[in-house]
Amino acid sequence: MTDSPEKRRVVILGGYGVFGGKLAVSLLLNPCFDVLVAGRSLEKAEAFCARHGGTPVRLDRDAADFPAILATLSPFVTVDAAGPFQAYDGNPYVVAAAAVAAGSHYLDLSDDAEFTAGIQSLDASSRASGLAVLSGVSSVPALSSVAVESLRTDFRRLDLIESIILPGNRAPRGLSVIRAILAQVGRPLTVFRDGAAETVPGWSGLSRRRLGPGGKDGLPPRWSSFIGAPDLALFPDHYGARTVLFRAGLELSPMHLGLWLLSWPVRLGLIRSLEPAAKALQWAADRLEPFGTDRGGMEVAISGLGTDGLPLTRRWTLIAEAGDGPHIPAVAASILCRRLSEDGVPPGARACLGAFTLDDINQATRHLSVRTFTGTLEQPVLFQQALGSEFKVLPDPVRALHTVFDRRRWSGRAKVTRGRSLGGNLVCRVVGFPPEGEDTPVKVTIEKRGDREIWNRSFGDRTFRSILKLSGSEGTGLVNERFGPVSFDIALERRDDGLHYPVKRGWLLGLPVPKWLLPTSEATETHQDGRFRFDVKISLPVFGLLVHYQGWLTPEHPTEQQGTRRADRKDPVPEKSS
């Protein structure tokens, strides 16, 4: 085969698969490219080319003569769209190395964090050859990082980057994609949360989300769960974010929750992986294909401190309709093939981060039923909503404790005094208030879940939990705090020394508590020597003092060390596409 002088040859491994096929179709619309649809099955390649065009080629990455055969094809760009990249054992970069040896640029649609991060091992050879070798040229991290690059200009500090992908149920389900997901379900997944790495089970963290604007323009609420993506390994260091999370979901609740249930045997160690069940689960999913819709989407949200120092959240959302969702993972590769043909991509091997612009995405999807939205939430945290303009004049340590976008951990010491009445001590035991102590270690974890905050306070080996939510209109200062069967409305008051928590109303098992039975809360949050300080004294009529605890807290992973290190970094911005 010889390459015609006016065309750039692109060899797509897995070119007849779900995403490789979408890339092939996209490139075939551009007369600048000569598209070779390659894979292990020549029959499938021929059938694809008979429908869409292109040249079929049999090419097996596992064959000993693969590098030699690839070289004879003289590709300008080699794209690996086969996967699953989690299963590339032994010599995972055989395709990339063969492409460089053949004098070809290389792109892949990897969704595996370890594979994508490790591509830099080919940096020296690719630079010496003047070739670009990019991994993760897909929805994540290619598209998600472009969104972050655009949104982060309004921030002085990034606390949270969270991406989510929710495909429509009628989207094609390739076996490679199913295997890649099942290989992670129930298995340990490393995420970077509140400035430190931690492990969560794959497909855990059930959360129901809607994407985009309200009404018919957005996606209605769907379930999502934690799953692996290159963003988890790359974004914490590259963008200096305290927390990086990635979620995915299935449109039909029985399918999503069913997979969550199937994750438990893996979590409990009863079986090693669900991957052997891939074909059976694909068969079951195909039976449910007529249900649901062909509408899907992805969203990237970043939260942190805006340029004014106050909490801020910005979102970029893409909604695909009319069955066009499966085109999205191929959009980045289509853009970069064009940029490579224009000599617009620097040489070297790296993850695909911020390699183009949102304008490029809009232009590359203009022939599809795709819409994008960018939005801003200016009061994204609970206490900011409750206090309104008063929030910004809180002492810095107090405001920092209440700036929670995902989860924050604080630790310190406290003095605890308990009342002496038998009835009061019984109440303390029921609620979980700590025992007396002169110098008790304290840990406080605050986690945001939807419109609520979950507070876990540990004093020594005693832990008690409460749930806070907005009770009145924004700016009225009213929040509700629930301790098990008891809940209280608290009218937050900002004073010169800090924040006060007077109790206004109460309920027990949903029934109103008479005012004469309400507890007296003398709770204040202040600061001293740059540290957050608390002083909480709770009493009950008849019983008198229940508990009085006072002390200090500092963040376990200070934002000054984790959240600001690259907030002002200025990476090269790709030129706007013409």
N, C-alpha and C positions, 0 to 999 in steps of 0.2 A: 504494500500500500504506500502511496506517495501523497504527501500533503500538498494540496493546491496552494500556490503562493499567496493567494489573497485570503486564505482562510487559516484560522488557528485550530489545531486539532485538540479536542478534549476527549480523553478516555474516561468513561464513567464505570467504575466497578460497582456492580449492583445496579446497573443502569436500567434494568427492567423491574426493579423493586418499587415499593411504594414511594419513597422519597427520591431515590435515584431516577425513577421514571419521571417524576415531576420536574426534576432538574433538566433531564434530557429534553423534555417537551419545551421547557422555557428556552433552552439554548438553541433548539431547532428553529425557533421563531426569529433568531438573529442570524442573518446571512454571513456574519463574520466567522462563524464557528462550523467546524467539521466534527460532528458528534459520533463517537464510537460507543455503542451500547455493549458493555462487556459483562461477563459473568461466567459461572461454571456451566450453565446450561445454554448451549448454542440455540436449542429449540426455542427457549423462552425469549432469547434475544432476537431471534428472527421474527417471532410472532409480534413482539413489541414494535420492531422496526417496520413491519408490514402495516401496522396501524398508524404509526406516528412519524416514520422516517428515521434517518440515521443509518449507521452501518453496524450490523451485528458482529460480535467477536467473542470467541470462547477464550476466557482468561481465568485461570485458577491461581489465586494468591498462594496457595499451599503447595503448588507444583515446584519441583526443583528448578525448572527452566523458566519460571515466571519472570525474573529480571531480564533474561535474554529476549523473551517474547515481547515484553513491554517495550524494550529498547527498539525492536524492529518496527514498532508502530509509530515511532517518532512523535510522541505526544508533546503538545505545548503545555497542557495542564492535565494532570492525572487526579481524578477525584475518587476517593474511596467512600462510597455510599452504601457499602454492604453491611458491615457490622455483624453481630453485636460486638462492639469494641471491648466490652468487659471480658469477652471470651478469647481475645487475641493473646494467647499464651506464648511462651517461648521467645519468639522474635516478633514483638508486637508491631514494630515499625518497618516490617519487610517491604510493604507497599511504598511507604514514604522514601525509604533508602533506595529502592529500585527506581523510583521516579527521579530522584536527584542524579543517580548514576546514568539515567537515560537523558539527562539535560532538561528535565520537565519540572515545572512548578507542581506543587502538591497541595490539595485541599482534602479535608475529610469532614464527615458529618457526625463526628464522635459526640456522644452524650455522656461519656465516661470521664469522671474527674481525673483519675490517675493517668489514663491514657493521654488526655489532652494536656495535662501539666507536664508530662514526660517528653513531649515532642521536642522540647528544647535540646534534647541530647543530639539532635541533628543540626544544631545551629551552626557549628563551625563548617561542616561540609557544605551546607546550603549557601552560606555566605561566600565561601570560596568559589562556588559555582555561579553566584549571582542569582540564585533562585529563591523564591518565596515558598515556605513550607508552613502551612497554617492548619491547626487542628481546632475542632469545635466550631466548624463553619456551619452552624445550624441555628435553631431558635435560641439555644443556650450553648455557649456564652456569646455567640456573635451578635444576635439581635438584642439580647438583654443588656449586654455591655454598651451598645450604642445608645440604648434608652438611658442608662445610668449616666453616660457621658453628657447627654443633653440636659438631664434633669439636675445634675449635681452643681451646676453653676450658681444656683440660688442658695447654696449651703456653705457654712463655715465649718461644720462638723457632720459626718455621717454616722448615725447610730445603727440604722437598719437598712439592709437591702433585701427585699423579698420578691421573688418571682413566682409566678404560678401559670400553669398551662392546663386548660380545660377543653379537651377536644370534644366535638360532637360525637354522638354514639354511632352515627352512620359513616364515620371516617374509616377508611381501610385499616385493617390491623395486620401488618406483616408479621411473620413468625419471628423475625429477628428482633423487632420492637417488643413483642410479647416476652420473649426470652430475656431481653435486657431488663425489663421491669420485674419479672418474676425472680430473677437472680438477686434482686435487692429486697424483696418483700420479706419482712421479718428479720432480716440480717442487720448487723450493726452498721450504722451510717454515721459518719463523723460530720458534725456541723460546728460552725464557729458562732458561739452565742455569748453575749455579754463579755466579750474580750477574751474568751478561752474556748478551746476545743472541747467538745463533749460528744458522747455517743447516744444516738436514739435509734429505735428500731425502724427499719424501712416500712413505709405505709402506716406509720403511727401519726399521732397529732391530728386526729380528725378535726376538721374545721369546715364550716359551711360558708361559702363566699359567693358574692355576685360580682361580675366584672362589668366595667363600663358604666355609662349613665343609667339612670332609672328608666323605666318604661321599656318599650320594645327595642330600643336601640342597644341596650346592654344584654348581658346574659343573666337569666334568673339564677337564684342561689343554687349552687351545686356543692357536693362534698369534695374535699381535697385532703391530701395527706403528704407527709414528708417523703421525698424520694431523692436519689442522688442526681447530681448534675455538676458539670465543671465549675459553675459559679461558686459552689461551696468551697472548692479548693483554691480558686484564683482570686475572688473578689476581696476577701479579708485583707490580704497584703496589698493588692493592687490599688484598692480604693480606701483602705484604712477604716473600713466599717467595723463597728463593734459586733454586729450580728449579721449573718448572711443565712437566709433560709430559702429553700426551694420546695415548691409543692406541685403536685399534679393530681388530677382527678378524673373519674369516669362519670359521664353524664347521668346514667341510670343509677339511682340510689341502691337498688339490690345488687348491682354489679360492684359498685365501690365498697359498700359495707360487707358484701360477701368476700371480697378480696381481703378486707381488713380482718374478718374472722379467720380466713385461711392463713393469715400471717402468724396466728398464735402458736400453732404447732412448731413453726420455725423459731419463734421467740423463746419457747420453752425448751428448745433443744430436742424435740421429739423427732424432727426431721431436719436435714441440713438445708434444703432449698426447695422452692416450688418450681424451679426451672424444668425438671423432668415432666411436669404436668402441662407444659406449654401447649402442645398440640391439642390436648383434651380441653383446656380452657379456651383455646382459640375456637374450637368447634362449638363450645357452649356460647361464646360471645357472638359468633356468627349467627346462631339461632335467634339472638335478640337484636340483630341489626335493624329489622324493620321498625323497632321502637326508638323513642328519642328523636333527635333532630340532626340536621347536618350543619348546625351552628356551633362554633367553638371560638376560643380566644386565648390570649395570653396577656399577662399584665406584669409590669415591673413597678414596684413602689419603693421609694426611698424616703427615709425619715431621719431627722436630726435637728440640728440647730441652724436656722436660717441666718442670713447675713446680719439680722438684727439681734441675734442671740436667742431668739424664742423658738419653741418647737414648731416644726413644719413637716408636712408630708406632701410629696408630689408623686403622681402616677402617670404612666404611659400605658395605654390599653389598646390592643389590637383585637378586633372582632372580625371573624371570617364567616361568611354565609354561603349558601348555595353549594355546599360541599367543597369549598375552596380551602378549607383548613389544612389539608395535607400538602398544599403548595408551600406553606410558610417555612417548614424546615429547609427547603431548597432555595429560599430567597437569597440568603447570604452568599451561597456558592455562585448563584447566577450573577449577583452584583460583583463579586470578586473576580470571576472569569472575565467580565467586561473590563474591570480595572486592570487586571493583569495584561490584557491585550493592549491597553493604553499605557503600559509601563507605570501604572499608578500604585504599585504595592512594593514597599521596600523588601530587599532580600533578607533571609534569615528564617530560622525555625522558631515558632512561638504559638501560643494559644491565640485565637482570633478575638482580640479585645479592642473595641473601639476602632475597627478597621474602616468604617464608612460612616454615613450619617443617617438621621431619620428621614431626610429628604430622599436619600437613595432607596430606603425601604418603601416610601410612598410611591416613587416612580416605578420600582420593580413590581409593585402589586396593583398598579393602576388598571390592569386588564382583568383583575380579579374582583370578586365581591367582598372587598376588604375595606374596613374603615378603622381609623385610628383616632384616639382621643388623648388629650393631655389635661390633667386636672390638678388642682391644689386644694389641700385641706389645711387651713391656717390655724386651727385649734385642735390638733390631733390627740392631745393627752387629757385624761379625765379631770385633773385639778385645774388645768388651764380652761377647760370648758366651764367648770363650776365657778371659778373666780373671775373669769373675764379679764378685764384690764388690770385687776389687782395682782394677777399672777406674775406679771413682769417685774413688779416691785418687791417681790419676796426676796429675802436674803439668798444669796447665791447657793449656799449648801442646801437650803430648804427647797428652792426651786429645782435643783439638780435631783434630789431624791424623788420628786414628783414628776420628773420627765421620763416617762416609761413608754417606750414604743413596742417592746417585746417582753423583755425580762431584765431585771437588775438585781444584783446581790450586794448587800451591805453587811458589814460586821463591826462589832465594837464591844463595849462593856457596859454593865448597868448595875445599879443598886436596887434591890427589890425589897419592899416592905409589905407584909400582909396584915389584914385586919385580925382581930382576936375573936370575933363572934363565930359560933359553930355554924350558923346559917350562912354567914358570909363566906366561910371557908368551903362550904358545900357548893355555893354558887361558883366560886373560883375553880373548884375541881371540875364542875360540869363544863364551864367555858374553856378551861385549859390554861388559866392564868398561872404564871410561874410561882414557885415557892420562894421564900425569903433567901436573900443572898447579898453579901456586901460587894462582891466583885464577880458578877455572873457574866460569862461570855454570851454575846448576843449575835444572832444572825437573822437578817430580814431579807426575804425574797419577795419581790413584787413582780407579778406577771400580768400582762395585759391579755385579755381574752375577749375579743369583740369590743363591746362598749363597757366592759367591766375590768376591774383590777382584783387579782387574787393576792392577798397578803398572807404570807406565812412567817410568823415570828417565833424564833427558837431562843429560849432562855435556858442555857445549859442543855439538859436532855428533855426539856418540856417544850412542846410546840403547840401554838394555837393559831387558828386560821380564820380569816374574815374575808368577805367579798364586798367591794365597794362599787357603787354605780351612781350616776347622776340621778338626783331625785326631783329637782325642780327645773326650771328653764335655765339655759346657759347664762352665766353671769350672776345668778342669784345666790351662789355659794352653798346651795343645798346638795348634799350627797347622802346616800343611804349606805349604812354598813351593817352587814348581817353576820352574826356569830351563831351558826347552827339554827336553832328554832327562834332565836331572838334577833330583831333588827331595829335599827335606830336611824332616824333622820338627824343629820348633824348640819348645823348652820355655820359653815366655815367663816372665820373672821380674821382678816389680816390686820395686825396691829404693828406698831413700830418695832416690837421685839420679835415678831415672827407670825406664826399661824396658830390660831386657837380653834378648839373643837367642842363647842357647847352642844349638848343633846337637846333637841326640840320635841321629838315625838318618838314613841316606841311601839313595837308589836311583839307579841308572844304567840307563836303558832298562827300568825296572821290576824290575831285579835288585838285591838288597840290596848295599850297599857295606860291606865289612868296616870295623869300627870304627877299625882302625889306618890306614885310608885316608881317613877322614872329615876334612873341612876343620875347622879351628879358627876359630870366629867370635867375635870380641870386638866385639860390636855393642851400642851403647847409644844410647838416645834420652833427652835431658835438656832443660833449658831454662836460658836465661841472658838477663837483661834483657828478659824477656817474650817471647823468641823460641825457637822449636823448634830444638834443636841435635842433630846426629847425629855419631857417631864409629864408623866401621865398619872393622874390620881383619880380613882373611880370609887365612888361611895354609893350605898343604897340606903333609902329610908329604913329605919328600924335596925338594920344590920350595921350601919356605919361604914367604915372604911373596908373596901374589898381588897384593893391592891394599889400600890404606889410604886411605879418603876421610873427611874431616871438614869440617863446615861448619854452615850455618844455613839455615832456610827460614821464609818467611812466606806466608800465604795471598794469592793474587793478588787476590781479592775478599773482604776481611775480612767475617766474619759480623756484626761490630758495625755495619757500615755497611749491609749488605744484608738480613740475616735478622731484625732486631729492630725495624725501623722502624714496623711496624704490628701487632706481635704482641700488644700490650696495647690496641689500638684497640677501642673499644666502639661498634659500630654499633647503631642502633636495631633492636631485636629485635621482629619482628611478634608480635602477641598470639596466644596459643595458640587454635587454632580450637575452637569449641564443639561 
